[in-house]
Amino acid sequence: VPLPLSTPSLNTFFGESRVWVSSTPFVLPAGRRRFRRNGKQRTGESPQACLQKLLARFGYPPADIALTHGTNIADQEWVTVHEATGAQRPRKGERTTRMLPGFRFRVSFETPIAGPLAVGHSCHFGLGLFAAQS
């Protein structure tokens, strides 16, 4: 995923800070089912709750998480992500990409955290990247 031109310098990704802000959209990990069959959101599966769970899984302390963009469906960023197709080549007509909603957050910890901070779907490919804010 190419980083946007407005991306801050690399120093902000490897710094230490209490406050981290999304530089690229956070996409929920594959397999997370946010909604029930009736269309209602599952308890504890909001984007903020999922981000909190991921941070805890990676050993970060609890944080105050605020959604800064994408508060409703009309405002969400839709991001193209690559779907793993296994070791085989995709079959003819089989899709290898899909669109998923992206969210932007402001994450505040009680103590400074050293970066880089990258979580969520395709975080090793440039999504879910947070920059330190001074």
DSSP file (Angstrom, degrees, kcal/mol; ACC not computed):
  #  RESIDUE AA STRUCTURE BP1 BP2  ACC     N-H-->O    O-->H-N    N-H-->O    O-->H-N    TCO  KAPPA ALPHA  PHI   PSI    X-CA   Y-CA   Z-CA
    1    1 A V              0   0    0      0, 0.0     2,-0.2     0, 0.0    80,-0.0   0.000 360.0 360.0 360.0 118.3    0.0    0.0    0.0
    2    2 A P        -     0   0    0      0, 0.0   123,-0.0     0, 0.0   124,-0.0  -0.483 360.0-119.7 -70.7 138.6    1.7    3.2   -1.0
    3    3 A L        -     0   0    0     -2,-0.2    21,-0.1     1,-0.1   124,-0.0  -0.534  32.4-106.5 -76.3 143.5    1.7    5.9    1.7
    4    4 A P    >   -     0   0    0      0, 0.0     3,-2.0     0, 0.0    -1,-0.1  -0.258  25.7-112.3 -67.7 158.5    0.0    9.1    0.9
    5    5 A L  T 3  S+     0   0    0      1,-0.3    -2,-0.1     0, 0.0     0, 0.0   0.772 116.2  62.8 -61.6 -25.6    2.0   12.2    0.2
    6    6 A S  T 3  S+     0   0    0     17,-0.1    -1,-0.3     2,-0.0    -3,-0.0   0.403  74.9 126.5 -81.2   4.4    0.7   13.8    3.4
    7    7 A T    <   -     0   0    0     -3,-2.0     3,-0.1     1,-0.1    16,-0.0  -0.408  63.0-119.6 -64.5 133.5    2.5   11.0    5.4
    8    8 A P        -     0   0    0      0, 0.0    -1,-0.1     0, 0.0     5,-0.1  -0.109  42.9 -73.0 -66.8 172.7    4.8   12.5    8.1
    9    9 A S    >   -     0   0    0      1,-0.1     3,-1.5     3,-0.1     4,-0.4  -0.187  45.9-106.7 -65.0 160.7    8.5   11.8    8.1
   10   10 A L  T >> S+     0   0    0      1,-0.3     3,-1.3     2,-0.2     4,-1.1   0.743 112.9  73.6 -62.3 -24.2    9.7    8.3    9.2
   11   11 A N  H 3> S+     0   0    0      1,-0.3     4,-0.6     2,-0.2    -1,-0.3   0.826  89.3  59.7 -60.1 -30.7   11.0    9.7   12.5
   12   12 A T  H <4 S+     0   0    0     -3,-1.5   120,-3.0     1,-0.2    -1,-0.3   0.714 102.6  52.4 -73.0 -18.6    7.4   10.0   13.7
   13   13 A F  H <4 S+     0   0    0     -3,-1.3    -1,-0.2    -4,-0.4   104,-0.2   0.767 115.4  38.5 -85.0 -26.8    6.8    6.2   13.2
   14   14 A F  H  < S+     0   0    0     -4,-1.1    -2,-0.2    -3,-0.2    -1,-0.2   0.329  98.2  99.2-106.9   6.0    9.9    5.1   15.3
   15   15 A G  S  < S-     0   0    0     -4,-0.6   100,-2.9    -5,-0.1     2,-0.4   0.043  74.6-107.8 -78.0-168.4    9.7    7.8   18.0
   16   16 A E  E     +A  114   0A   0     98,-0.2     2,-0.3   116,-0.0    98,-0.2  -0.994  48.5 147.4-126.3 131.9    8.3    7.5   21.5
   17   17 A S  E     -A  113   0A   0     96,-2.1    96,-3.0    -2,-0.4   117,-0.1  -0.990  50.9-135.0-159.2 159.2    5.0    9.2   22.4
   18   18 A R  E    S+     0   0A   0     -2,-0.3    91,-3.2   115,-0.3     2,-0.5   0.743  96.3  55.3 -84.9 -29.2    1.9    9.0   24.6
   19   19 A V  E     -AB 108 133A   0    114,-0.6   114,-2.8    89,-0.2     2,-0.4  -0.918  64.0-176.5-115.5 129.0   -0.4    9.9   21.6
   20   20 A W  E     -AB 107 132A   0     87,-3.0    87,-3.4    -2,-0.5     2,-0.4  -0.978   6.0-163.6-124.8 136.2   -0.5    8.1   18.3
   21   21 A V  E     -AB 106 131A   0    110,-2.6   110,-3.1    -2,-0.4    85,-0.2  -0.943  30.2-100.1-123.1 140.4   -2.6    9.1   15.3
   22   22 A S  E     + B   0 130A   0     83,-2.4   108,-0.3    -2,-0.4    82,-0.1  -0.339  33.1 176.0 -59.4 129.1   -3.5    7.0   12.3
   23   23 A S  S    S+     0   0    0    106,-3.4   107,-0.2     1,-0.3    -1,-0.2   0.709  77.7  22.8 -98.6 -33.5   -1.4    7.8    9.2
   24   24 A T  S    S-     0   0    0    105,-1.5    -1,-0.3   -21,-0.1    79,-0.1  -0.925 105.2 -80.7-128.1 156.0   -3.1    5.1    7.1
   25   25 A P        -     0   0    0      0, 0.0   103,-2.3     0, 0.0     2,-0.5  -0.233  37.1-130.3 -61.3 140.8   -6.5    3.5    7.7
   26   26 A F  B     -E  103   0B   0     77,-3.4    77,-2.3   101,-0.2     2,-0.4  -0.810  24.4-164.8 -87.6 126.7   -7.0    0.8   10.3
   27   27 A V        -     0   0    0     -2,-0.5    94,-2.9    94,-0.4    75,-0.1  -0.955  25.7-109.8-116.3 132.5   -8.8   -2.2    8.8
   28   28 A L        -     0   0    0     73,-0.5     3,-0.1    -2,-0.4     4,-0.0  -0.269  45.0 -96.9 -58.1 142.9  -10.3   -4.8   11.1
   29   29 A P    >   -     0   0    0      0, 0.0     3,-1.5     0, 0.0    -1,-0.1  -0.193  47.5 -89.5 -60.1 153.7   -8.5   -8.2   10.9
   30   30 A A  T 3  S+     0   0    0      1,-0.2     3,-0.1    -3,-0.1    90,-0.0  -0.346 112.3  32.5 -61.9 143.1   -9.8  -10.9    8.6
   31   31 A G  T 3  S+     0   0    0      1,-0.3     2,-0.5    -3,-0.1    -1,-0.2   0.287  80.6 130.9  93.4 -10.8  -12.3  -13.1   10.3
   32   32 A R    <   -     0   0    0     -3,-1.5     2,-0.8     1,-0.0    -1,-0.3  -0.657  43.7-157.5 -77.5 125.0  -13.8  -10.5   12.7
   33   33 A R        +     0   0    0     -2,-0.5     9,-0.1     1,-0.2    -1,-0.0  -0.861  18.4 171.8-106.2  99.2  -17.6  -10.6   12.4
   34   34 A R        +     0   0    0     -2,-0.8     8,-3.5     7,-0.1     2,-0.4   0.793  61.5  51.2 -76.6 -29.8  -18.8   -7.2   13.6
   35   35 A F  B    S-F   41   0C   0      6,-0.3     6,-0.2     1,-0.0     2,-0.1  -0.850  73.5-132.9-118.9 146.7  -22.4   -7.7   12.6
   36   36 A R    >   -     0   0    0      4,-3.2     3,-1.8    -2,-0.4    -2,-0.0  -0.286  41.7 -95.0 -80.6 174.5  -25.0  -10.5   13.3
   37   37 A R  T 3  S+     0   0    0      1,-0.3    -1,-0.1     2,-0.1    -2,-0.0   0.790 126.1  58.4 -63.3 -27.3  -27.2  -11.9   10.6
   38   38 A N  T 3  S-     0   0    0      2,-0.1    -1,-0.3     1,-0.0     3,-0.1   0.450 120.8-107.9 -83.2   1.4  -29.9   -9.5   11.5
   39   39 A G  S <  S+     0   0    0     -3,-1.8     2,-0.2     1,-0.3    -2,-0.1   0.334  77.1 130.3  93.3  -7.1  -27.6   -6.5   10.8
   40   40 A K        -     0   0    0      1,-0.1    -4,-3.2    -5,-0.1    -1,-0.3  -0.571  63.8-108.3 -82.6 144.9  -27.0   -5.5   14.4
   41   41 A Q  B     -F   35   0C   0     -6,-0.2    -6,-0.3    -2,-0.2     2,-0.1  -0.474  33.9-115.3 -72.0 138.8  -23.5   -5.0   15.7
   42   42 A R    >   -     0   0    0     -8,-3.5     3,-1.6    -2,-0.2     2,-0.2  -0.418  38.3 -95.2 -70.0 148.4  -22.1   -7.6   18.0
   43   43 A T  T 3  S+     0   0    0      1,-0.3    -1,-0.1     2,-0.1     0, 0.0  -0.447 109.5  12.3 -64.1 132.6  -21.3   -6.5   21.6
   44   44 A G  T 3  S+     0   0    0     -2,-0.2    -1,-0.3    -3,-0.1    -2,-0.1   0.630 100.2 103.0  76.8  13.7  -17.6   -5.6   21.9
   45   45 A E    <   +     0   0    0     -3,-1.6    -3,-0.1   -11,-0.2    -2,-0.1   0.093  41.0 126.9-116.9  22.6  -17.0   -5.6   18.2
   46   46 A S  S  > S-     0   0    0      1,-0.1     4,-2.5    -5,-0.1     5,-0.2  -0.378  76.6-107.1 -68.9 159.5  -16.9   -1.9   17.4
   47   47 A P  H  > S+     0   0    0      0, 0.0     4,-2.2     0, 0.0     5,-0.2   0.884 122.1  51.7 -56.4 -38.3  -13.7   -0.7   15.6
   48   48 A Q  H  > S+     0   0    0      2,-0.2     4,-2.4     1,-0.2     5,-0.1   0.926 110.4  47.5 -64.4 -44.4  -12.5    0.9   18.9
   49   49 A A  H  > S+     0   0    0      2,-0.2     4,-2.2     1,-0.2    -1,-0.2   0.889 111.7  50.6 -64.5 -39.4  -13.0   -2.3   20.9
   50   50 A C  H  X S+     0   0    0     -4,-2.5     4,-2.3     2,-0.2    -1,-0.2   0.904 110.6  48.9 -65.4 -41.0  -11.3   -4.4   18.2
   51   51 A L  H  X S+     0   0    0     -4,-2.2     4,-2.5    -5,-0.2    -2,-0.2   0.920 110.4  51.3 -64.1 -42.4   -8.3   -2.0   18.2
   52   52 A Q  H  X S+     0   0    0     -4,-2.4     4,-2.2     1,-0.2    -2,-0.2   0.904 110.2  49.6 -59.9 -42.3   -8.1   -2.2   22.0
   53   53 A K  H  X S+     0   0    0     -4,-2.2     4,-2.3     2,-0.2    -1,-0.2   0.898 111.1  49.0 -64.1 -41.6   -8.1   -6.0   21.9
   54   54 A L  H  X S+     0   0    0     -4,-2.3     4,-1.6     2,-0.2    -2,-0.2   0.919 110.4  50.1 -65.3 -43.1   -5.3   -6.0   19.3
   55   55 A L  H  <>S+     0   0    0     -4,-2.5     5,-2.7     1,-0.2    -2,-0.2   0.914 111.8  48.5 -61.7 -42.2   -3.2   -3.6   21.3
   56   56 A A  H ><5S+     0   0    0     -4,-2.2     3,-1.6     1,-0.2    -1,-0.2   0.895 107.6  55.7 -64.2 -40.0   -3.7   -5.8   24.4
   57   57 A R  H 3<5S+     0   0    0     -4,-2.3    -1,-0.2     1,-0.3    -2,-0.2   0.842 107.6  49.4 -61.5 -33.0   -2.8   -8.9   22.5
   58   58 A F  T 3<5S-     0   0    0     -4,-1.6    -1,-0.3    -3,-0.1    -2,-0.2   0.310 125.0-101.8 -91.3   8.9    0.5   -7.3   21.5
   59   59 A G  T < 5S+     0   0    0     -3,-1.6    -3,-0.2     1,-0.3    -2,-0.1   0.602  72.4 142.3  88.7  12.1    1.3   -6.3   25.1
   60   60 A Y      < -     0   0    0     -5,-2.7    -1,-0.3    -6,-0.2     3,-0.1  -0.587  53.0-110.3 -84.3 150.2    0.4   -2.7   25.0
   61   61 A P        -     0   0    0      0, 0.0    -1,-0.1     0, 0.0    -6,-0.0  -0.276  50.4 -72.9 -71.6 165.1   -1.3   -1.1   28.1
   62   62 A P        -     0   0    0      0, 0.0    48,-0.5     0, 0.0     2,-0.3  -0.249  58.9-164.9 -56.6 146.2   -4.9    0.0   28.0
   63   63 A A  E     -C  109   0A   0     46,-0.1     2,-0.6    -3,-0.1    46,-0.2  -0.911  27.4-113.4-134.5 158.5   -5.4    3.2   25.9
   64   64 A D  E     -C  108   0A   0     44,-2.9    44,-2.7    -2,-0.3     2,-0.5  -0.860  39.5-164.3 -90.3 119.5   -8.0    5.8   25.3
   65   65 A I  E     -C  107   0A   0     -2,-0.6     2,-0.4    42,-0.2    42,-0.2  -0.928  10.0-176.6-116.1 124.6   -9.1    5.4   21.7
   66   66 A A  E     -C  106   0A   0     40,-2.4    40,-2.4    -2,-0.5     2,-0.4  -0.973  25.2-129.5-121.6 132.2  -11.1    8.0   19.8
   67   67 A L  E     +C  105   0A   0     -2,-0.4    38,-0.3    38,-0.2     3,-0.1  -0.661  25.7 177.8 -76.7 125.3  -12.4    7.6   16.3
   68   68 A T  E     +     0   0A   0     36,-3.0     2,-0.3    -2,-0.4    37,-0.2   0.631  65.1  16.3-105.1 -17.2  -11.3   10.6   14.2
   69   69 A H  E    S+C  104   0A   0     35,-1.3    35,-1.4     1,-0.1    -1,-0.3  -0.986 107.9  40.7-154.9 144.4  -12.7    9.7   10.8
   70   70 A G        +     0   0    0     -2,-0.3     6,-0.2    33,-0.2    -1,-0.1   0.841  54.2 155.5  88.2  36.3  -15.3    7.2    9.5
   71   71 A T        +     0   0    0     -3,-0.1     2,-0.3     4,-0.1    32,-0.0   0.762  69.5  21.9 -70.3 -23.8  -17.9    7.6   12.2
   72   72 A N  S >> S-     0   0    0      1,-0.1     3,-1.2     0, 0.0     4,-1.0  -0.901  92.5 -96.8-136.8 170.5  -20.7    6.5    9.9
   73   73 A I  G >4 S+     0   0    0     -2,-0.3     3,-0.6     1,-0.3    -1,-0.1   0.848 120.1  55.4 -55.7 -39.4  -20.9    4.4    6.7
   74   74 A A  G 34 S+     0   0    0      1,-0.2    -1,-0.3     3,-0.0    -3,-0.0   0.792 111.6  43.9 -67.0 -27.4  -21.0    7.5    4.4
   75   75 A D  G <4 S+     0   0    0     -3,-1.2    -1,-0.2     2,-0.1    -2,-0.2   0.545  87.7 115.0 -94.5  -8.6  -17.7    8.9    5.9
   76   76 A Q    <<  -     0   0    0     -4,-1.0     2,-0.5    -3,-0.6    27,-0.1  -0.258  65.3-126.6 -66.7 148.6  -15.7    5.6    6.0
   77   77 A E  E     -G  102   0D   0     25,-1.4    25,-4.0    -8,-0.1     2,-0.6  -0.827  20.8-145.5 -88.9 129.1  -12.6    5.2    3.8
   78   78 A W  E     -G  101   0D   0     -2,-0.5     2,-0.4    23,-0.2    21,-0.0  -0.878  18.3-165.7 -99.8 126.8  -12.9    2.0    1.7
   79   79 A V  E     -G  100   0D   0     21,-3.2    21,-2.6    -2,-0.6     2,-0.5  -0.894  18.7-129.4-117.6 137.7   -9.5    0.3    1.3
   80   80 A T  E     -G   99   0D   0     -2,-0.4     2,-0.3    19,-0.2    19,-0.2  -0.758  32.0-176.9 -84.7 125.1   -8.6   -2.4   -1.2
   81   81 A V  E     -G   98   0D   0     17,-2.8    17,-2.1    -2,-0.5     2,-0.4  -0.899  26.3-114.5-122.2 153.7   -6.8   -5.3    0.5
   82   82 A H  E     -G   97   0D   0     -2,-0.3     2,-0.5    15,-0.2    15,-0.3  -0.704  23.7-143.0 -87.7 134.0   -5.3   -8.4   -0.9
   83   83 A E        -     0   0    0     13,-3.0     2,-0.2    -2,-0.4    -1,-0.0  -0.824  20.9-119.2 -95.3 133.5   -6.9  -11.7   -0.1
   84   84 A A        -     0   0    0     -2,-0.5     3,-0.1     1,-0.1    13,-0.0  -0.521  25.8-174.7 -69.8 134.4   -4.5  -14.7    0.5
   85   85 A T    >   -     0   0    0      1,-0.4     3,-0.5    -2,-0.2    -1,-0.1   0.234  40.0-117.5-113.3  11.8   -5.2  -17.4   -2.0
   86   86 A G  T 3   -     0   0    0      1,-0.2    -1,-0.4     4,-0.0     0, 0.0  -0.389  56.1 -44.0  83.7-165.8   -2.8  -20.0   -0.6
   87   87 A A  T 3  S+     0   0    0     -2,-0.1    -1,-0.2    -3,-0.1     2,-0.1   0.624 115.7  85.9 -77.8 -12.9    0.2  -21.4   -2.4
   88   88 A Q  S <  S-     0   0    0     -3,-0.5    -3,-0.1     1,-0.1     3,-0.1  -0.440  87.1-104.1 -87.0 161.2   -1.8  -21.9   -5.6
   89   89 A R        -     0   0    0     -2,-0.1    -1,-0.1     1,-0.1     2,-0.1  -0.540  49.1 -95.1 -73.4 148.7   -2.4  -19.4   -8.3
   90   90 A P        -     0   0    0      0, 0.0    -1,-0.1     0, 0.0     3,-0.1  -0.399  43.0-112.8 -64.9 144.1   -5.9  -17.9   -8.3
   91   91 A R    >   -     0   0    0      1,-0.2     3,-2.4     4,-0.1     2,-0.1  -0.309  47.6 -75.4 -70.8 160.7   -8.3  -19.7  -10.6
   92   92 A K  T 3  S+     0   0    0      1,-0.3    -1,-0.2    -2,-0.0     3,-0.1  -0.371 122.1  11.8 -59.4 128.6   -9.7  -17.9  -13.6
   93   93 A G  T 3  S+     0   0    0      1,-0.3     2,-0.4    -2,-0.1    -1,-0.3   0.361  93.8 132.5  84.6  -5.5  -12.3  -15.4  -12.5
   94   94 A E    <   -     0   0    0     -3,-2.4    -1,-0.3     1,-0.1     2,-0.2  -0.652  55.7-127.9 -81.4 131.4  -11.3  -15.7   -8.8
   95   95 A R        -     0   0    0     -2,-0.4    -4,-0.1     1,-0.1     3,-0.1  -0.521  23.5-175.5 -81.6 146.7  -10.9  -12.4   -7.1
   96   96 A T        +     0   0    0     -2,-0.2   -13,-3.0    -6,-0.1     2,-0.3   0.362  67.4  51.5-119.2   0.0   -7.8  -11.6   -5.1
   97   97 A T  E     +G   82   0D   0    -15,-0.3     2,-0.3   -13,-0.0   -15,-0.2  -0.941  58.2 179.9-132.6 158.4   -8.7   -8.2   -3.7
   98   98 A R  E     -G   81   0D   0    -17,-2.1   -17,-2.8    -2,-0.3     2,-0.5  -0.980  29.0-111.3-151.2 162.4  -11.7   -6.8   -1.8
   99   99 A M  E     +G   80   0D   0     -2,-0.3   -19,-0.2   -19,-0.2   -21,-0.1  -0.828  34.9 176.3 -99.0 131.3  -12.8   -3.6   -0.4
  100  100 A L  E     -G   79   0D   0    -21,-2.6   -21,-3.2    -2,-0.5     2,-0.2  -0.953  35.3 -99.5-130.5 151.7  -13.0   -3.2    3.4
  101  101 A P  E     -G   78   0D   0      0, 0.0   -73,-0.5     0, 0.0     2,-0.4  -0.479  35.4-153.3 -72.7 140.3  -13.9   -0.2    5.6
  102  102 A G  E     -G   77   0D   0    -25,-4.0   -25,-1.4    -2,-0.2     2,-0.3  -0.878   7.2-162.5-113.4 147.3  -11.0    1.7    7.0
  103  103 A F  B     -E   26   0B   0    -77,-2.3   -77,-3.4    -2,-0.4     2,-0.4  -0.919   9.3-143.9-127.8 151.9  -11.0    3.8   10.2
  104  104 A R  E     - C   0  69A   0    -35,-1.4   -36,-3.0    -2,-0.3   -35,-1.3  -0.965  24.2-176.6-119.6 136.3   -8.7    6.5   11.6
  105  105 A F  E     - C   0  67A   0     -2,-0.4   -83,-2.4   -38,-0.3     2,-0.5  -0.832  29.6-141.0-129.5 162.1   -8.0    6.8   15.4
  106  106 A R  E     -AC  21  66A   0    -40,-2.4   -40,-2.4    -2,-0.3     2,-0.5  -0.992  26.9-164.4-119.5 117.5   -6.3    8.8   18.0
  107  107 A V  E     -AC  20  65A   0    -87,-3.4   -87,-3.0    -2,-0.5     2,-0.5  -0.916   4.2-169.6-110.8 122.5   -4.8    6.5   20.6
  108  108 A S  E     -AC  19  64A   0    -44,-2.7   -44,-2.9    -2,-0.5     2,-0.2  -0.954   1.5-169.1-117.6 121.0   -3.6    7.9   23.9
  109  109 A F  E     - C   0  63A   0    -91,-3.2   -46,-0.1    -2,-0.5     4,-0.1  -0.661  28.8-126.9 -99.9 159.9   -1.6    5.9   26.4
  110  110 A E  E    S+     0   0A   0    -48,-0.5    -1,-0.1    -2,-0.2   -92,-0.1   0.842  97.5  32.1 -74.1 -33.5   -0.9    6.8   30.0
  111  111 A T  E    S-     0   0A   0    -93,-0.1   -94,-0.1   -94,-0.1    -2,-0.1  -0.869 103.8 -85.7-120.3 155.7    2.9    6.4   29.5
  112  112 A P  E     -     0   0A   0      0, 0.0     2,-0.4     0, 0.0   -94,-0.3  -0.327  41.0-154.7 -62.4 141.2    5.0    6.9   26.4
  113  113 A I  E     -A   17   0A   0    -96,-3.0   -96,-2.1    -4,-0.1     2,-0.3  -0.947  12.5-127.7-117.9 135.8    5.1    3.9   24.0
  114  114 A A  E     -A   16   0A   0     -2,-0.4   -98,-0.2   -98,-0.2   -99,-0.1  -0.670  44.5-104.0 -84.8 138.2    8.0    3.3   21.5
  115  115 A G  S    S+     0   0    0   -100,-2.9  -101,-0.2    -2,-0.3     2,-0.1  -0.242  80.0  90.6 -87.3 179.3    7.0    2.8   17.9
  116  116 A P        -     0   0    0      0, 0.0     2,-0.6     0, 0.0  -102,-0.1   0.450  51.8-174.5 -80.2 153.0    6.4    1.6   15.3
  117  117 A L  E     +D  130   0A   0     13,-0.6    13,-2.5  -104,-0.2     2,-0.4  -0.948  16.6 153.7-118.9 107.7    2.8    1.0   16.0
  118  118 A A  E     +D  129   0A   0     -2,-0.6     2,-0.3    11,-0.2    11,-0.2  -0.971  10.9 158.2-138.9 119.2    1.1   -1.0   13.2
  119  119 A V        +     0   0    0      9,-1.9   -92,-0.3    -2,-0.4     2,-0.1  -0.950  29.8  38.7-140.8 157.7   -2.0   -3.1   13.8
  120  120 A G  S >  S-     0   0    0     -2,-0.3     3,-1.5   -94,-0.1   -92,-0.2  -0.435  94.0 -11.0 102.5-175.0   -4.9   -4.6   11.9
  121  121 A H  T 3  S+     0   0    0    -94,-2.9   -94,-0.4     1,-0.3    -2,-0.1  -0.361 131.8   1.0 -61.7 134.0   -5.4   -6.2    8.5
  122  122 A S  T > >S+     0   0    0      1,-0.1     5,-2.0   -40,-0.1     3,-1.7   0.760  80.7 147.9  58.9  29.9   -2.5   -5.8    6.1
  123  123 A C  G X 5 +     0   0    0     -3,-1.5     3,-0.7     1,-0.3    -2,-0.1   0.748  70.0  57.3 -67.5 -20.7   -0.5   -3.9    8.8
  124  124 A H  G 3 5S+     0   0    0      1,-0.2    -1,-0.3    -4,-0.2    -2,-0.1   0.469 105.7  52.2 -84.5  -0.6    2.7   -5.4    7.3
  125  125 A F  G < 5S-     0   0    0     -3,-1.7    -1,-0.2     2,-0.2    -2,-0.2   0.152 132.4 -80.3-119.8  16.3    1.8   -3.8    4.0
  126  126 A G  T < 5S+     0   0    0     -3,-0.7     3,-0.5     1,-0.4     2,-0.2   0.332  92.4 115.1 107.6  -7.4    1.2   -0.2    5.1
  127  127 A L  S   <S+     0   0    0     -5,-2.0    -1,-0.4     1,-0.2  -101,-0.2  -0.608  70.8  27.5 -91.0 158.6   -2.3   -0.2    6.6
  128  128 A G  S    S+     0   0    0   -103,-2.3    -9,-1.9     1,-0.2     2,-0.5   0.800  81.1 156.8  66.8  30.4   -3.0    0.5   10.3
  129  129 A L  E     - D   0 118A   0     -3,-0.5  -106,-3.4   -11,-0.2  -105,-1.5  -0.771  24.5-161.0 -95.2 129.8    0.1    2.6   10.6
  130  130 A F  E     -BD  22 117A   0    -13,-2.5   -13,-0.6    -2,-0.5     2,-0.4  -0.878   3.9-149.4-113.0 142.3    0.2    5.1   13.5
  131  131 A A  E     -B   21   0A   0   -110,-3.1  -110,-2.6    -2,-0.4  -118,-0.2  -0.874  24.7-110.5-110.3 142.7    2.4    8.2   13.8
  132  132 A A  E     -B   20   0A   0   -120,-3.0     2,-0.5    -2,-0.4  -112,-0.2  -0.472  29.5-151.5 -69.7 138.0    3.6    9.7   17.1
  133  133 A Q  E      B   19   0A   0   -114,-2.8  -114,-0.6    -2,-0.2  -115,-0.3  -0.948 360.0 360.0-114.8 132.0    2.2   13.0   17.9
  134  134 A S              0   0    0     -2,-0.5    -1,-0.1  -117,-0.1  -114,-0.1   0.466 360.0 360.0 -89.0 360.0    4.1   15.5   20.0
